[in-house]
Amino acid sequence: MPSRTEVSTDLTDVDVPGSGTYIWRVTDGALEWSPGLIQLYGRETAPASEAEFMACLHPEDRIRIEGETEVFLTGNSDSYSHSFRIVRPDEKIRYVIDHARIVRDSEGRVTEIHGLNVDITEFPHITHSSMDAESEESERASAPRSYSARAQLEVG
């Protein structure tokens, strides 16, 4: 049976329409995108930085994804999965699921993230339920927990 590294390496060589892989080397900010991922995002080249990647996101999803990324980087999980919309250079909006494995050093710091993006735009039942669930969760997380907590914030 192949190791996790061998499987991950093999995935970057697979060209499946509507999907692509990436490696984000967090320590130096380098991004590597497979040809399939570049095509999915409608780009000619991979973004040069995480900030340039974030600019590909739909404006209504950007803040949520920035927050979730911060949680992935500072937490202790070894993987994550979330969905978001992208806006391609031709202005077309696509729905994407992002699933990734987090690689950490011996002190628990994130060194790399190996991920897979899949375009789910053509599957409206998945697209809407996934995005709606994530939006509702994000709204609940940012909403005041109770009236007393809100009142304390207004008084303080």
C-alpha positions as CSV (number, residue, x, y, z in Angstrom):
1,M,0.0,0.0,0.0
2,P,1.4,3.4,-0.9
3,S,2.3,5.9,1.8
4,R,0.4,9.1,2.3
5,T,3.3,11.0,0.6
6,E,3.2,8.8,-2.4
7,V,-0.5,9.1,-2.8
8,S,-0.3,12.9,-2.4
9,T,2.5,13.0,-5.0
10,D,0.5,10.9,-7.4
11,L,-2.5,13.2,-7.0
12,T,-0.6,16.2,-8.3
13,D,0.0,14.3,-11.6
14,V,-3.7,13.4,-12.1
15,D,-5.6,15.5,-14.6
16,V,-9.3,15.2,-13.7
17,P,-11.6,17.8,-15.3
18,G,-13.0,20.2,-12.8
19,S,-10.4,19.5,-10.1
20,G,-6.8,20.3,-9.3
21,T,-4.3,20.1,-6.5
22,Y,-2.0,22.5,-4.7
23,I,0.8,22.7,-2.2
24,W,1.1,25.8,0.0
25,R,4.5,26.0,1.6
26,V,3.5,28.2,4.5
27,T,7.0,28.8,5.8
28,D,8.1,30.7,2.7
29,G,4.6,31.4,1.2
30,A,5.3,29.5,-2.0
31,L,2.3,28.1,-3.9
32,E,2.3,25.2,-6.4
33,W,-0.8,24.6,-8.4
34,S,-1.4,21.7,-10.8
35,P,-2.4,22.5,-14.4
36,G,-5.9,21.3,-13.5
37,L,-6.2,23.8,-10.7
38,I,-5.0,26.7,-12.8
39,Q,-7.6,25.7,-15.4
40,L,-10.4,25.4,-12.8
41,Y,-9.6,29.0,-11.6
42,G,-9.5,30.2,-15.3
43,R,-6.0,31.5,-14.8
44,E,-2.9,31.4,-17.0
45,T,-0.6,30.8,-14.0
46,A,-0.8,30.0,-10.4
47,P,-1.1,32.9,-7.9
48,A,2.2,34.1,-6.6
49,S,1.0,34.4,-3.0
50,E,-1.8,33.5,-0.6
51,A,-3.0,37.1,-0.9
52,E,-3.3,36.7,-4.7
53,F,-5.2,33.4,-4.1
54,M,-7.6,35.2,-1.7
55,A,-8.3,37.8,-4.5
56,C,-9.8,34.9,-6.6
57,L,-12.5,34.3,-4.0
58,H,-16.0,35.7,-4.2
59,P,-16.1,38.9,-2.2
60,E,-18.9,37.6,0.0
61,D,-16.8,34.5,0.9
62,R,-13.4,36.1,1.4
63,I,-13.6,37.2,5.0
64,R,-15.0,33.8,6.1
65,I,-12.2,32.0,4.2
66,E,-9.5,34.2,5.7
67,G,-10.9,33.5,9.1
68,E,-11.1,29.7,8.5
69,T,-7.5,29.8,7.1
70,E,-6.3,31.4,10.3
71,V,-8.0,28.7,12.3
72,F,-6.4,26.0,10.2
73,L,-3.0,27.6,10.6
74,T,-3.2,28.2,14.4
75,G,-5.2,25.1,15.4
76,N,-4.0,21.5,15.8
77,S,-6.0,19.7,13.1
78,D,-4.2,17.6,10.5
79,S,-6.8,18.3,7.8
80,Y,-9.7,20.5,6.8
81,S,-12.5,20.8,4.3
82,H,-14.6,23.8,3.3
83,S,-16.3,25.3,0.3
84,F,-16.4,28.7,-1.3
85,R,-17.1,30.5,-4.5
86,I,-14.4,31.8,-6.9
87,V,-14.7,34.5,-9.5
88,R,-12.7,33.6,-12.6
89,P,-11.1,36.3,-14.8
90,D,-14.0,35.9,-17.3
91,E,-16.3,36.9,-14.3
92,K,-17.9,33.4,-14.1
93,I,-18.6,32.3,-10.6
94,R,-17.7,28.7,-9.7
95,Y,-18.4,26.7,-6.5
96,V,-15.5,24.8,-5.1
97,I,-14.9,22.3,-2.3
98,D,-11.4,22.5,-0.9
99,H,-10.1,19.5,1.1
100,A,-6.5,19.5,2.4
101,R,-4.0,17.8,4.6
102,I,-1.9,19.9,7.0
103,V,1.8,19.0,7.5
104,R,3.4,20.2,10.8
105,D,6.9,20.3,12.1
106,S,8.0,18.7,15.3
107,E,6.8,21.7,17.3
108,G,3.3,21.7,15.7
109,R,3.8,24.6,13.4
110,V,2.3,24.3,9.9
111,T,4.9,23.9,7.2
112,E,2.8,22.8,4.2
113,I,-0.7,22.3,3.2
114,H,-1.5,19.7,0.4
115,G,-5.0,20.2,-1.0
116,L,-7.5,19.2,-3.6
117,N,-10.1,21.6,-5.1
118,V,-13.2,20.2,-6.9
119,D,-15.6,22.3,-8.9
120,I,-19.1,21.4,-7.7
121,T,-21.0,24.1,-9.7
122,E,-22.8,21.6,-11.9
123,F,-24.2,19.9,-8.8
124,P,-26.7,22.5,-7.5
125,H,-28.0,20.3,-4.7
126,I,-24.5,20.0,-3.2
127,T,-23.5,23.6,-4.0
128,H,-26.4,25.3,-2.3
129,S,-26.6,23.0,0.8
130,S,-22.8,23.2,1.3
131,M,-22.6,27.0,1.0
132,D,-25.8,27.6,3.0
133,A,-24.5,25.4,5.9
134,E,-21.2,27.2,6.0
135,S,-22.8,30.7,5.9
136,E,-25.2,29.8,8.7
137,E,-22.3,28.4,10.8
138,S,-20.3,31.6,10.2
139,E,-23.3,33.8,11.1
140,R,-23.9,31.8,14.3
141,A,-20.2,32.1,15.3
142,S,-20.2,35.9,14.9
143,A,-23.6,36.5,16.5
144,P,-23.8,37.4,20.2
145,R,-24.3,34.3,22.3
146,S,-27.0,35.8,24.5
147,Y,-28.6,39.1,25.3
148,S,-26.6,39.4,28.5
149,A,-23.3,39.0,26.6
150,R,-24.4,41.6,24.1
151,A,-25.5,43.9,26.9
152,Q,-22.1,43.5,28.6
153,L,-20.3,44.5,25.3
154,E,-22.5,47.6,25.0
155,V,-22.0,48.6,28.6
156,G,-18.2,48.0,28.6
